[in-house]
């Protein structure tokens, strides 16, 4: 028995089938025994007399029914032709749905046979019972992944995935996994650069794309990574942070005369320098998260993990003198853009010639704490890093500082 590919298969699986020889296509493809047809479930007639249409699937002797979410009167159903008559309300939509389900099931089975892979019913369940979307379309695939598994992701991860999906959509409205080639990646890379993205942002886009390529491989949508030959790396940027002397300068300014808005920003910025809190966590910090003015306990926005952070004496001095209602925020935090604009003015006033944003507070806390303690494991815990490699970035920064100091000695030798 020979299998003949219908044109629709090339639309679904793209270039993959061009790699299969004509000889292989005409050979019998054993592996899975399958039978699909649409049936009318007259055994479960509804009050209005209609019955549900279902896709009957028999895969390797295992039978399952999948609802098409369409109900009709039995007089409209033509089982031999697998369609409803034109006198049925919405007949064209129903018939289109029938063909969609049948095509998806048959193409899924044929693809598995070509791959000589035994069908897992869970895969067919995901295809037919899950949210209906074009599994080959990368943008739709990412959106579905967020919708189905978003509760397992940290909010920051979801934000990254959504941002990258929007960038892909701007590059090309519809792009399938099968269309991905090194050439397409270079075109997309050039598109990102023209948007003003730096190399590290381009690398983040590549890394996110690689995540979903791997998930598509797991689900059998593609066989292998089409971008495995592509080399894309980030570059080590100049991490900006403040030294202890610079923090002491800012403390002196804070104690002196400042406009209310600058003083307000400097208060919660210094607090972040002494606790390592990100902007989002500083903004969301409530009085209920502070216990005995000794430590913070809160769910971190990026990881959704509850962390306990001890408070140093310097951090305690920056807390409001009187405790307010537990649900109220500790600091009245401006939006990120306004905060960074005020920080620019503060650094200029302090004579600190560095491009400091709010996230530099976290860098400052990490590098100073690591320099004082020389305990990278403790710093990892304080920062809430899940991987020690992330914390080691700060160790390399300190090593570079040491080398720079020695280089100054060599310059006067």
N, C-alpha and C positions, 0 to 999 in steps of 0.2 A: 504493500500500500504506500503510495507516494503522497507527500504533503505538498500542497501548492500554496504559496504565499499570496494573499490578497493585497491589493495596493494599500489598504488602510494600515497594514503592518509597517510599511515603510514610513508612514507618517508618525507612527508611535515610537518605533525604535531606531529610526534614522540610519546613520551610516553604519551601524553595527552589522546590519544584514548584508551590506556590500562586502564585508570581509569573509562571508561564508561562501564557499565555492558552489557552483551549480550542481556538482555531483552530490555534495552533502545535502542540498535542498531536496533532491529527488529521491534520496535514500529514505527508507523507513526510519523513523525516529522513536525508538522504544524508550521507555522510562516510566511514563505515567499513562494510565488508562482513564480517560475523562469523557464525560457526557454532560452537556448543558442544554437546557431548554426552559422556556418560560411556561409556567402553569398557572391556572386560576384556582385559588384555594376556595372551592365551593363548600368545603367542610366548615368554614368559618365565616358564614354569611352575616353581614352586618344588618342592623335594624332597617336600613334604607334599601335592603335587598342586594347591595353590591358585595362583591368578593375581592379579595386582595390578589394582585398579580405578584408572583414570586419567581425568582430564578432558581430552578432546580439544578443542583450540581452533584454529580457523582464522580468522585476523585479517588481512584484506586480502591473502589468498593465502599468508600465512606460517603454518605449522602447528607446534604445540607440544603436548606432553603434560605434564600436571601430576598427580603422584601424589596420591591421596586417602589414602594410608597405610592402606589397607584391602585385605585379600586374602581371596578366597573360592574355593570350588569352582565350576567352570563350570556345574554343574547347577542352581545357585541363581540364576543371572543371567538376567534378562529384559530384553534390550536394548530392544525396542520400548517397554516401559513405563518404562525407565530406573530399574529398581529390582531388589532381590533378593527372593526369595520369603520368606514368613513361616516357612518351615522352616529357613532359614539361621540359624546361631547369631548372636546380636546383630543380627538383621535390622533392628530399629527404629533402632539407633544408626547402622548403615551407611546405611540409606535417608535418615536425617536428614543425614548427612554429604554424601551425593550431592546432595540438594536445596540444601544450604548452598553447595556449590561452584558448582552451576549458577546459583543466584540471584545470587551475588556476581558471577560473570562476566557474566551478562546485564545486570544492573543497571549494572555498570561500563561496558559497551558503550553502553547506552542513555544514560547520563549524558554520555558523551563525544560522542554524536551530537547531543544537545540543546545541548551547548556548542559544537557544530560544531568539534570538536577531534579531530585525528587521534590514534588510540590509539598510545601508545608501549608496546612489549612489556615494557619494564623496569617500567612501572607495574603491568601485570598480574602480572609476576613477583613484585613486592613484595607484591601483594595475595594471591596464591595460594601462593607458595612461602615467603614469609616467615613469621614467627611469627603464628599465627592470633589475631587480637584484633579488637575492634570499633573500626575506624578512626575512627568518628565520635565515640566516647566520648573526651573530652579526657583524663581520668585514664589510661585504657588507652593512649592515644596517647603520652602523656608517658612512661609506664612502658616501652613498646616502644622509644621513641627512646633511652632510657637503656640498655636491654638491647642494642640493635643498635649504637649509636654511642658508648657510654660510654667506650671506649678513646681516643676523640678529644677528650673533654672533660677539663678539669682537675678534680681531686677536689672542689674547692670549688664548681664549677659543677654537678656532679652532686648535691651536697648541697643546693644552692639549688633545683634542679628537683624533687628528691624532697620537700623541705619544702613547696613550693608545691602539689604534687600532693596531699599529705596534707591541706593546708588546704582545697583544693577538695573533696576527698572528705568532709571534715567539714561543708562547706556544703551539698553535694548529692551523694548517693552516685553517681548516674548523670547526667551532663550532657554533651550533645553540642555540637559546634561550631555546629550549626544552631539550637540553643536560645539561643545567646549573643545578647543584645540589650543596648542601653544600660541598660534597666531591670534586667535580670539582673545587670549589672555593679554598678549602684547597690546592689542587694540584697546582693551579695557584699562590696562595700566596707563596707557597714553591718555585715555579719557579722564582718569582720576588725576593725573598730573596737571592736565589742562584746567581742571577744576580748582587747582591750587593745593592739592594734597601733597604732603611731604612723603619721603620714603617710608617712614615708620607707619604712616596712615595707609599707604599702599600695601605694606606688609600685613597690616591688620586685615585688610580686605582679602588678601590672598589666603591668610590663615583661616578666616571665616569660611571662605569658599571651599577650602580643603575639608573643613568639618562636615559640610553638607555633601561633598563628594563621597566621603567615607560612609555617611549614612545612606546615600543612594546605592552604594555598593552592597551594604548590608541588606538592603531591601530588594536586591536583584534588579534594580533599574538599569544599572550599567555594570559591566564586568570588572573593569579596572579603572584606576585613576588616569584620566586623559591628560592631566597636567603633571604627571610624575617626572617628566624631563625638565620642567620649568624650575629655575632657581630664583628664589625671591627671598631676600633677607632684610631685616631692619638694620638700622645703624645706631650705634651708641651715641645718643645725644648728650649735650652738656647738661647734666642734672643740676639745677639751681637749688641751693639750700643756704641757710644762714648759719653762721658760726655762733658759738656761745657769746663772744664779745658783741657781735651784731645784735643778738637778742637782748643783751643787757642795755645796749644803746636804745633799742626800741622800748624797753621797760622804763628808762629814764624819761623818754619823750611822753610815754603814756601817763606818767606821774605829773608831768608838767601841763602847760596850757595847750589844749587842742580844740578844734571845732568839734561839736558833739558828734557829727557823723563820722569823722575820722577816728575819734576816740572809741566810738562804738565798734567800728571795724577792727581797730587794733586790739581791742579787748578779746574778741572771739578768735582773731587770728593768732594771738599769742597763746591763748588757751589750746588751740589746735597744735601749736608748736610744742607744747608741753605734754600733750596726750597722744598725738599721732592721729587724731580724728580726721577723716575726710570732710570735705565741705558738706556733703549730704547728711552725714552723721552729726556734725556740729549744728547744722540747721535744725535737725530733728530731735536734738537732745532735750529731754524734759526734766523737770525737777524730780519726777518719779524715778528717773534713771540714776540719780545721785544718792548714794547711801552713806549717811553719817559724814558727809563731806570728805570721805576717804577713798571712795572708788566709784567708777561708773559701771553700770551693767545695762547693756542695751543690745537690741538686735541690729547688727551692722547691715546697712542698706545693700552693699554690693554682694555680700555672701549670704545674707539672711541667717547668719549664725549669731547666737547670743555670746557676747564677749564681756569679760570683766577687765577693766583697766584701772590700776591704782593711780591715785592722784598725787603728784609731787606737791611740795609746799608752794612752789611757784604757780602751779595750776590752781591751787586752792585760793590763792590771793585774788585770782581773776574771777572767781564766782561771785554772783550778787550777794551782798551782805545779808539780806533777808530772804528766807525761803518762801516761795509763792505756792500757788496751787499745784499739785502734782502733775496735772495735765498740761500746764503751761510750759512754753519753751524757756530754757535757761537764758538764751541770748536772742535778741531780735536781729536776725541775720538778713542782710540785703541779698538780692539775687546775685548770682555768681559774677555777672558782668559788672555790676555796680561795685561789688566787693573788690574785684581786681583793679578797677579804675581808682578806687580810693587807696588801695595798697601801693599803686604806682606813685601817688602823691606822697604817701607816708615815707616810702623809701627815698624819694628825692629829698624830702625834708630831713631825713636822718643821715643823708650823705652816703647811702648804700647804693653803689653803682651795680645793681643786679636786676635782671628782669624777674621780678618776684610775682608769682600768682598764688592763689590760696593753697593750691596743692603743694607748694614749696614748704608749707608748714609741716606736712607729713614727712617730706624728705629731710627737713631740718631735724625733726624729732628722731628719725631713724639714724642719721649719720652721727649726731651728737651722742645718742644713747649707746650706739655701738662703739664709738670711740671711748666713752667713759667706762663701759662694762666689759668690752671685748667678748661679749657673750652673744653670739649670733642666734642661738636657739631662743634665748630670752627675748631678743628683739623680734624674732619671728612671731612669738606668741603675742607680744604687745601690739604688733601691727596687724595681727589676724591673718597672716599669710598662710595659705594651705600648703605651699611648696617652699622649701628652704632656698631653692634656686632664686626665687623672687627676692628674698632678703639679701642674698649674696651680692646683688647689684650694689648695695651700699658698702659692702666690704671692699669691692673693687674700686669704688669711689675713694675710699680712705687710702687704699694702696696707691692710687694715682697721686693723691695729695702727698704721701710720703716720698714718692719718687720725685715729684716736683720740688720738694724741699731739698733733696739730695742734689738735684740738678743745679739748684742755686749755689750750693757749696762748690760743685765742680766748675761753675762759671767763674768763680773768684780764685780758683787754684792756680 
